[in-house]
Amino acid sequence: MPITRRHFIALGAATAVSATLVGTTALVNWWDTTPEEPYQTLDQHEANVLRHFAAASFPSGDTIPLDGGKAQLDRFFDTIVLSMTDENRKLLKLLIQAIDKLSLPLHFSTFSNLPLSTQRELLQMWLAHDNHLIRGAIHSLVLLLGMGYTTHPIAAQRLEPSFRCGFGA
């Protein structure tokens, strides 16, 4: 039986509807995940992505010998988002899920499964992205995690001499 134009249009419409339903289901699963112990807002996957993102954002160095991935910034983030509105909390969780998937088109792997050097390259690319929405979202997450990183006891002790206001004391 030959495919007519009507069959082709019907098949195209069914495909579009199916893709919309699958996409919406995936978005809802990203959007509204339930927290898992020991977290109050994050699930284990989101916490893992945050640890990898923090490690790429704040590498250990001579000045501060603390890797962002080891600074437990996932727990800091989990605590800080508790004071946010439910909508903002869900949007940040969606951002975390999106960050893990943003590397798929270029590297055929999620962000959390890439080597640290590749994660750092992607982070630098996103921080300088042409799209201001992507650039702003990544900057915002780095800023939130940076608050936890700079107040970590190891980092604060190293940063204290640079500030006369008693920071880190």
N, C-alpha and C positions, 0 to 999 in steps of 0.2 A: 504494500500500500504506500503510495507516494505521500510525502509530507506536503501538505498544502500551507498556504500562507496563514490560514486560521489556526492550524495546528502549531505552527511556529510561534505565532503571537501568544497562544494559550500556554505553550511550554515556557516561553520567556516570562510571562506574567507569573506562572507557578514558581519558576526559579527565583524571581525577585521576591515574592512573598515568602518563600522558604528561607532565603538568605536573610531577610528582615527578621523573621521569627528566631532563627538560630543566633543572629547577631544580638538581638534583644535579650535572649536567654543568657548568652555569654556576658553581656553587660550587667544584667541583674546579678549574676553570680559574682562578678567582680565587685560590684557596687556594695553589696550588702552581705559580706561574709561575717560570720559570728566570731567573736573573740575566742582564743584558746589560751589555756593556762601557759605561762604565768601572766599573760597580757590581759589588759582590760578592754582594749579596743582592736588590737591586731590579731591576725591569725599567724600561724607558724610560717607560712609562705611569705606573707608580707614582712614579717620580722627578718626573715632570711634575705629578702631583697634589700631591705634597709641596711643590714649589716654589710652587704656587698657594695651598695651605693656609698655608704659611709667610708668604707675602706678605699674606694676609688677617689672620694672627695678629700680625705684627710690622711695622706700617707705618713708613715713614721719617718722622722728625719733627725738631723743633729740637734735642732732647737727643741723639738718636742718628740721624744722617743715613744710615741703612742700612735698606733694605727687606729683609724676611725672604726674599723671593723671590730676591733678588740675593746673599744671604749664603751660597749653596751649602749650605743646611741639608739638602738631599737627600743630599749626600755625607757630611755629619756623621752623619745618621740611618743611612745605609748602613753606616758604620763601627761605630756604637754597637750596632746589632742583631746584629753578628757575635758579640758576647760573650754573647748571650742563648741560651736553649735553642731547639731547633728548633721546638718547639710555640709558644713566645712569638713567635718571628720570623714564623711563618706567620700567627698571629693578628693581628699588627701589619700584615702585608701585606694581610690580609683587611679590616682596618679602613680602610686606605688606599683599597682598591677600593670599599668600602661608602660612604665619604665622597664619592667621586666620583659615586655613584649616588643618594645621599640627596636631592639637589636635583631629581631627575626628576619626582616627583609635583607639586611646587609650580611649577617653572620650565620643565619639559619640556626640560631640558638638563642635561648633567653639570656638576658643580661646576667642573671645570677649564675649561669653555667659557663660563662666566658672566662678566660684568663684575666687576671688583674690588670695586666698591661692593656688589653683590649678594652676592658671596662673604663680605664682612665682615658683612653683615646675617645671612646664614645661620649664620656662625660664632657670632655673638652669640646667635642663637636656640638653637643647639645647646648652648652653654655654660650656658644657663639652662633647658634642657629639663626637662620634668616627669619624664621617665623617667631615673632615676639611672644606668642602664646607658649610655645615650647620652651623658648629661652627663659621666659619669666617663671614658668612652672618649675623648671630645674633650679633656677636661682633661688626660688622660694624654699624648695626642699633643702638645698645646701645651707641656706641661712638658718632654717629651723634646726638642722642637725649640728650646724656650727655653734649654736648657742649651747648645746649639750657638750660638744667637744671642748670648747674653751673653758667651760666650768668644771670639766673633769679634774679631779685632784692633781693628776700628773701634769696635765696641760696648764692648769691654773698656776701651779707652782713655778713652772718655767716662764709663764707670761707675767707674773707678778712684778719683777724688776722693771718692766717697761711702763708700769702705771703707778702714779703717785697717789691714787685714790684708795689704795688698800685692796685692789683686786687680788684675789687669790689668798689673802691673808686669813 
